[in-house]
């Protein structure tokens, strides 16, 4: 089971850190991805990290501003979001998968989804 939290309201240029915590049977490691969905738009990939944490991937729109990391001891993946822009406003979802060694960038590569946390960036 995944739980995403850390969203909120922030001014443009500000920062937020999202967390994705896994509970239950977590003996196996999972690759984790962050996706977001803005009102009226389709869900899009934001960032992902491999099972080992050695590989990460970012959408061009967030590259250089967002950083994904993981703490396997805490079963938690973080998304540090800096220099936020109004266009980053969306509901952010984390998702987990076991199939890939690398980073999945498509939503259908993920089997488990968190409930989403809302991020609002004001101009």
C-alpha positions as CSV (number, residue, x, y, z in Angstrom):
1,X,0.0,0.0,0.0
2,X,1.3,3.4,-1.0
3,X,0.6,6.8,0.6
4,X,1.6,10.0,-1.0
5,X,1.8,13.2,1.1
6,X,3.5,16.5,1.4
7,X,1.4,18.6,-1.1
8,X,0.1,22.0,-0.4
9,X,-0.1,25.6,-1.5
10,X,3.1,27.4,-2.4
11,X,4.1,30.6,-4.2
12,X,5.9,30.4,-7.5
13,X,9.6,29.9,-6.9
14,X,9.0,28.0,-3.7
15,X,9.7,24.4,-2.8
16,X,7.9,21.4,-1.6
17,X,9.0,17.8,-0.8
18,X,6.6,15.0,-1.5
19,X,6.9,11.7,0.2
20,X,5.7,8.3,-1.0
21,X,5.6,5.8,1.9
22,X,5.0,2.1,1.4
23,X,3.4,-0.1,4.1
24,X,2.5,-3.7,4.4
25,X,4.7,-6.4,2.8
26,X,7.7,-4.4,1.6
27,X,10.4,-7.1,1.5
28,X,10.8,-6.8,-2.2
29,X,12.1,-3.6,-3.6
30,X,10.1,-1.6,-6.0
31,X,10.8,0.9,-8.7
32,X,8.8,4.1,-7.9
33,X,7.4,6.7,-10.2
34,X,5.8,10.1,-9.7
35,X,3.0,11.1,-12.0
36,X,0.8,14.2,-12.0
37,X,-2.6,15.2,-13.4
38,X,-3.6,18.8,-13.8
39,X,-7.3,19.7,-14.2
40,X,-8.5,18.9,-17.7
41,X,-5.3,17.2,-18.6
42,X,-4.1,13.6,-18.9
43,X,-1.8,12.1,-16.2
44,X,1.8,12.6,-17.1
45,X,5.1,11.1,-15.9
46,X,7.2,13.4,-13.7
47,X,10.1,11.3,-12.4
48,X,11.1,7.8,-11.5
49,X,13.7,5.9,-9.6
50,X,14.8,2.3,-10.0
51,X,14.6,-0.4,-7.4
52,X,18.2,0.0,-6.4
53,X,18.1,3.8,-6.6
54,X,21.0,3.8,-9.0
55,X,18.9,5.1,-11.9
56,X,16.6,8.1,-12.1
57,X,14.7,9.8,-14.8
58,X,12.9,13.1,-15.2
59,X,10.4,14.6,-17.6
60,X,12.0,17.5,-19.5
61,X,9.5,19.9,-17.8
62,X,11.0,19.3,-14.3
63,X,14.6,18.4,-15.1
64,X,17.0,20.5,-13.0
65,X,14.2,21.6,-10.6
66,X,13.0,18.3,-9.2
67,X,15.0,15.6,-7.5
68,X,13.9,12.1,-6.7
69,X,15.5,10.0,-4.0
70,X,14.7,7.0,-1.8
71,X,15.4,5.7,1.7
72,X,14.9,2.0,1.5
73,X,15.3,1.6,5.3
74,X,12.2,3.8,5.7
75,X,10.4,2.4,2.6
76,X,10.0,5.9,1.4
77,X,10.7,7.8,-1.9
78,X,10.9,11.5,-2.0
79,X,10.4,14.1,-4.6
80,X,12.1,17.4,-3.8
81,X,10.5,20.1,-5.9
82,X,12.3,23.4,-6.2
83,X,11.6,26.6,-8.3
84,X,8.0,25.6,-8.6
85,X,5.9,27.1,-11.3
86,X,2.2,27.6,-11.7
87,X,2.2,25.0,-14.4
88,X,3.4,22.4,-11.8
89,X,-0.1,22.7,-10.2
90,X,-1.6,19.2,-10.2
91,X,-2.5,16.2,-8.1
92,X,0.7,14.2,-7.7
93,X,0.6,10.4,-7.5
94,X,3.3,7.9,-6.7
95,X,3.3,4.4,-8.1
96,X,5.3,1.3,-7.6
97,X,6.4,-1.6,-9.8
98,X,8.4,-4.7,-9.5
99,X,8.9,-5.8,-13.1
100,X,11.6,-3.4,-14.3
101,X,15.1,-3.1,-13.1
102,X,15.2,0.4,-14.6
103,X,12.8,3.3,-14.5
104,X,9.3,3.0,-15.9
105,X,8.0,6.1,-17.5
106,X,4.5,4.9,-18.5
107,X,1.6,4.5,-16.1
108,X,0.8,1.0,-17.4
109,X,4.2,-0.2,-16.1
110,X,3.1,0.4,-12.5
111,X,1.0,-1.9,-10.5
112,X,0.4,0.0,-7.2
113,X,-0.8,3.6,-6.9
114,X,-1.1,6.0,-4.0
115,X,-4.1,8.2,-3.4
116,X,-2.5,11.4,-4.7
117,X,-1.5,14.7,-3.0
118,X,-2.5,18.1,-4.4
119,X,0.1,20.7,-5.2
120,X,-1.0,24.2,-6.0
121,X,1.5,26.8,-7.1
122,X,0.3,30.4,-7.1
123,X,1.7,33.1,-9.3
